[in-house]
């Protein structure tokens, strides 16, 4: 029976290590980007495309031993009472380029061209309207979609944290763990 509890404690220890790694990774991949360039204060509005154009590509790195020529599309929109401002596809594009609405650097240039054309057809035609987000403090910053919101942060931290806490409890309190040492100390007779 003791071997079973030792195995359970080892499994819980492994789950604890994996959940701690998941907590660290989600903090780095979800929470940090949200807090770094927070678009959570952006407000919904309706954008109307004024015009769009492509910028010439520049050399970029698309991975290990990979060089390519980037694709850049600029879509200018109006919202509320603002003049034309550049629409940005997402926070990720906002971090990579401040000159492009849509930015790609991939090995397959044909695929990049098709993605840019698809985006231009969907959002870059003059007069098109669609929901978007703008920064009330700087109305010149307009975002098409938010990748991460507060619920993303909550789920990233809550589930990994919950599994970590539960596995810690299992490691500490299964028979044969620290609970066994606690019970042994309590059962020892006291000598007067």
Helices and strands as residue ranges (DSSP letters): H 2-26, I 27-31, H 32-36, E 43-55, E 59-63, E 66-69, E 71-79, E 85-88, H 91-96, E 102-104, H 109-123, E 129-134, E 142-143, H 150-173, H 178-187
